[in-house]
């Protein structure tokens, strides 16, 4: 996995509820710490775009979807357990190796 | 079709289309409110929920949404395929399935909520015009939440959303079973208090027999039947057994009689069974209970009535073969489809299951006459208490559907002394009770038939002998001699003795007649000869008279001549006469 690979994230939130706000912050921190200039985040507010949640199969908010690079990955929750998140994104091993 | 049976549609309630349940709750689930459906694994929660949606979409123009947390929608649809609910058709317009199963590769980090899903559902409900919604297996998604507080919060969120959306909601959740840990139980307890109606499904095994029960635990603002009601998952999906409700109209009774299939028995009953009556035939093994009920079935088929024969002891084809040996031919009716032979040996389950299956089959067959042979099997399936209830409902149902029911019941040889009743106590419910008995006498076992009771008909009090032959079933008078009842060979002996005596008397009579004839002939001949003799005598007498007269004439003439010759005087009178 090249260091120049761009991580595409989509974060589904439900307005500004506590969980959603937390997830936004946590994601921003993770990206800043581990993927500086290597990420792109799209925020989808399911309260504003409910049909999108339906078609994308998002039922729990917040949900983070790693759109790219493959494989696609879904993480549900506020993302407050950084280790779990990093592991799921396949970043943990790489960082250890680095 | 079944919805029409329910008395009135209550505007504050949403009918579920589940037979029995709508009657227990007097009209279904609370409209625009939330109901919790709890039950162990495999208790029928999903099916109940799906039926509720399908009924709304199909019969009440109330589209619905099914949120599947556990099974995928395709599997649910496939599983429901057997029920003829036409889900594929409904899915296009009126039924929406949302697959909300957490994927196995789902990673969870931190707290989350159902806000996203509810927002999505809100949009979908609006688009569909949905009126009903089901959240199936809410426990699955709740289990993902980290703590009890989060669970409670999400339940609360769901409830709020349901209230705001004005949808009639049904939430199903597992109870007991696998994750009965305190932590996962607590939120359901909370849910119990929150919802307006709570229904518990129960699946127990009693003496190795599965028994499903349903109980309405609470229903805000409505009265309901609080007792556990047995139910069965059958062909229609979901069938809740209920006893006859108060206020249900009595069924019409009729004076029409139907034949029992045995002419003499009809005579004994004063014309046969009543149409729609329930007839009980009790007896020990081998007393021809099946034969008697078979005769009834054959007679019904002969009239062209659709008939169903439910046999617990032997297969349908066996029953047909066995009955054909006594001249009861059911094969052609079975072939033509008029008669439906059901082998209930293959039906397993509780007495309740049996009843529901029998009911469904009878409805399907549109049976007017029904034979259950023997009904005592019911008491073997599960406990006797429920079996009694089942027997009661069976009679109740057959009456309300106008079906003439003949059931046989086995009496054990052991408690044969007190034939006070059958284990099911069905004898008190039955309209006509025919008892078959053995009489062992002079090295023979003969069948006796008597009518214990027959409501509304004058009936014979006599015991008759039941005779089976290839020509059919007949009853014969029994002989009582010296205070003893004679049957079988003894009766035959008595009969033939009488016959011989009769013949002797007849011959003697004939002989006497001949003798008399002969005597008569003799007398007649004698009479004739006497007559002839008489005539001869008369002729002789006349002749004699004539000769006497002529002789006297000759004498007197001679005397006169002589007087004249002698010149004697002739008396004046005589002279005058002579002159003339």
Interface residues (C-beta under 8 A of the other chain):
Chain A: X12 X13 X14 X15 X17 X19 X20 X22 X23 X26 X46 X47 X50 X51 X53 X54 X57 X58 X59 X60 X61 X62 X63 X73 X74 X75 X76 X77 X78 X79 X80 X81 X84 X85 X88
Chain B: X98 X99 X100 X102 X103 X105 X106 X107 X108 X109 X110 X111 X112 X113 X114 X115 X116 X117 X119 X120 X121 X122 X123 X124 X141 X144
